[in-house]
Amino acid sequence: MLGKIFLSQGKDIVKLLERCGMMDCKSVSTLMELNFKKLCGSAVRPELTNPSEYRQLVGALMFLVNSRPEICFVVNTLNQFMVETHHIHWIAAKNLARYLHGTINYGLRYTTEDLRLHGYIDADWAGSVVDCKSTSGCCFSLGFASISWVSRRQKSISLSTVKAEYIAPSMACCKVVWLRKLFSELFEHVLDTTVIYCDNQSGIRLSEYPCSTTAPSTLILGTISFGIWYSGEQ
């Protein structure tokens, strides 16, 4: 269709399911079990007898992230257990495959309408039970579909939810700089003000006072360089 493009990896998902013998499996509506994060930090037994199958499955799932941003966090979590793989990790990987079985036709649809760059950020505080580090996540959309997304564990341990939340905008601002420069070089067009949405009130308040001594310098530079509007504060 003129002015529209749809990206999907449905054929790759079918090949993955056929290789795992899961074409006739029962689909699920959730990507990961709620109690899986708690089990990640404990010494869950038994260990997987053939971890190479798990590594092959996770490797294939990593390839599918190219058009399925919603599985990014789960694949990132599964990728942390390539060495010491337990049976619970294999179950979680197959659960994600069952989710993909029910969403084979999902993908990204890009149009030429509303070419504005938006960002969405979030973070979980001390989400890792292994080292108590938080995970930052951000997603950027150009119009109605995502063009860039990342889920990354923070390098430092945050002692409060506020610190965990304002590290995420800092990472997002760095990503915005790169995306805007890339768009300008490819299309010779300057985008409008980039809007980044955040759902944490403490992070919003901290961004309003960048001269605070507790705010990191990277966040101060990011909030000064861009006109960042936060959800609920426009």
C-alpha positions in Angstrom: 0.0 0.0 0.0 1.3 3.4 -0.9 2.9 5.3 2.0 2.8 2.3 4.3 5.1 -0.6 5.1 4.6 -3.6 7.4 7.5 -5.5 9.0 6.9 -8.9 10.3 8.9 -12.1 11.0 6.1 -14.5 10.9 7.9 -17.0 8.7 10.9 -17.0 11.1 8.5 -17.7 14.1 7.0 -20.6 12.2 10.5 -22.0 11.5 11.4 -21.6 15.2 8.2 -23.4 16.3 8.7 -26.2 13.9 12.3 -26.7 15.0 11.1 -26.9 18.6 8.2 -29.1 17.8 5.7 -26.6 19.1 3.5 -25.9 16.1 0.6 -27.5 17.8 1.2 -26.0 21.3 -1.3 -24.1 23.3 -0.8 -20.3 23.0 -0.5 -18.0 26.0 -1.3 -14.3 26.4 1.6 -13.4 28.7 5.3 -13.3 27.8 6.7 -14.4 31.2 5.4 -15.8 34.4 5.0 -13.3 37.2 7.1 -15.3 39.7 10.0 -15.9 37.3 12.1 -13.1 38.5 12.1 -14.5 42.0 13.2 -17.8 40.7 16.1 -16.3 38.8 18.1 -15.5 41.8 17.7 -18.8 43.6 19.6 -22.0 43.0 16.8 -23.7 41.1 17.3 -27.4 40.4 17.6 -29.5 38.4 20.0 -28.1 35.8 19.2 -28.6 32.2 20.8 -31.7 30.7 21.2 -30.3 27.3 21.8 -26.5 27.5 22.7 -26.2 23.8 19.0 -26.5 23.0 18.3 -23.5 25.3 21.0 -21.5 23.7 19.8 -22.2 20.2 16.2 -21.2 21.2 17.4 -17.9 22.9 19.6 -17.1 20.0 16.6 -17.4 17.6 14.5 -15.3 20.0 17.2 -12.6 20.0 16.8 -12.4 16.2 13.0 -11.9 16.5 13.6 -8.8 18.7 14.2 -6.9 15.4 10.5 -6.6 14.8 9.0 -7.5 18.2 9.9 -4.8 20.8 7.5 -6.3 23.4 9.7 -9.4 23.9 12.9 -7.3 24.4 12.9 -7.5 28.2 12.1 -11.2 28.4 14.8 -12.1 25.8 17.3 -10.0 27.8 16.4 -11.8 30.9 16.7 -15.3 29.3 20.0 -14.3 27.8 21.5 -14.0 31.3 21.4 -17.7 31.9 23.3 -19.1 29.0 26.0 -20.6 31.2 24.1 -21.9 34.2 20.9 -23.0 32.7 18.2 -24.6 34.8 15.0 -26.3 33.9 12.9 -23.3 35.0 14.8 -21.2 32.4 13.9 -23.7 29.6 10.3 -23.5 30.7 10.3 -19.7 30.5 11.9 -19.8 27.0 9.2 -22.2 25.8 6.5 -20.0 27.4 7.8 -17.1 25.2 7.6 -19.4 22.2 4.0 -20.2 23.1 3.3 -16.5 23.2 4.8 -16.0 19.8 2.6 -18.9 18.5 -0.4 -16.9 19.3 1.0 -13.6 17.8 2.6 -14.8 14.6 1.0 -12.0 12.6 2.2 -9.2 14.8 4.6 -6.7 13.5 5.4 -3.0 12.9 3.4 -0.8 10.6 5.1 2.4 9.4 3.3 5.2 7.6 4.2 8.6 6.3 1.7 10.3 8.7 2.6 12.2 11.8 6.4 11.9 11.6 7.2 13.0 15.1 9.7 11.3 17.4 8.3 10.2 20.7 10.0 8.4 23.6 8.6 6.3 26.4 10.8 5.4 29.4 10.4 3.3 32.5 12.5 1.5 35.1 12.0 -1.1 37.8 13.7 -0.5 41.1 16.0 -3.4 42.3 14.4 -5.7 39.9 17.3 -8.1 39.9 17.4 -10.4 42.9 21.0 -11.3 42.1 22.7 -7.9 42.5 19.7 -5.6 43.3 20.3 -3.5 40.2 17.5 -1.8 38.4 16.6 -2.2 34.7 16.0 0.8 32.4 13.8 0.6 29.4 13.0 3.1 26.6 11.2 2.9 23.4 11.1 5.5 20.6 8.4 5.7 17.9 8.3 7.7 14.7 4.7 8.2 14.0 2.7 5.2 15.0 5.4 2.5 15.2 8.6 1.9 17.1 11.9 2.5 15.5 14.3 2.0 18.4 14.0 0.2 21.8 16.3 -1.0 24.5 16.1 -2.8 27.9 19.3 -2.6 29.8 20.4 -3.2 33.4 21.8 -0.1 35.1 25.4 -0.1 36.0 25.0 1.2 39.5 22.7 0.2 42.4 20.0 2.7 43.1 19.1 3.3 46.7 15.6 4.6 45.9 13.0 4.6 43.1 13.8 8.2 42.3 17.4 7.4 41.4 16.4 4.4 39.4 13.8 6.5 37.5 16.1 9.5 36.6 18.8 7.3 35.2 16.3 6.1 32.6 15.8 9.6 31.1 19.5 10.1 31.0 19.9 7.1 28.8 16.9 8.1 26.7 18.4 11.6 26.1 21.6 10.0 24.8 19.5 7.9 22.5 17.5 10.9 21.3 20.7 12.7 20.3 21.8 9.8 18.1 18.4 9.3 16.5 17.9 13.0 15.7 21.4 13.2 14.1 20.8 10.0 12.1 17.4 11.3 10.8 18.9 14.6 9.9 21.8 13.0 7.9 19.6 10.5 6.1 16.7 12.8 5.1 18.1 16.3 5.7 15.2 17.2 7.8 15.1 18.6 11.3 12.5 16.9 13.6 10.3 18.8 15.9 10.8 18.8 19.6 11.2 15.3 20.9 8.7 14.3 23.5 9.7 11.8 26.2 6.9 10.4 28.4 7.6 9.3 32.0 5.1 7.9 34.5 7.1 8.5 37.6 6.1 11.7 39.5 9.4 11.9 41.4 11.4 11.8 38.1 9.2 14.5 36.7 9.7 16.8 39.7 13.4 16.2 39.6 13.6 17.2 35.9 11.8 20.4 36.7 14.7 21.4 39.0 17.9 20.4 37.1 20.1 22.5 39.5 19.4 20.0 42.3 22.6 18.7 43.8 21.3 15.2 43.7 20.6 15.2 40.0 23.3 13.5 37.8 25.1 15.8 35.3 24.0 13.6 32.4 20.3 14.2 33.2 20.9 17.9 33.7 22.5 18.2 30.3 19.7 16.1 28.8 16.9 18.2 30.2 18.5 21.5 29.2 19.3 20.4 25.7 15.8 19.3 24.8 12.3 20.5 25.4 11.2 17.4 27.2 7.5 17.1 28.1 6.4 14.5 30.5 3.1 12.7 30.5 0.6 14.5 32.7 2.7 17.6 32.8 1.9 19.1 29.3 
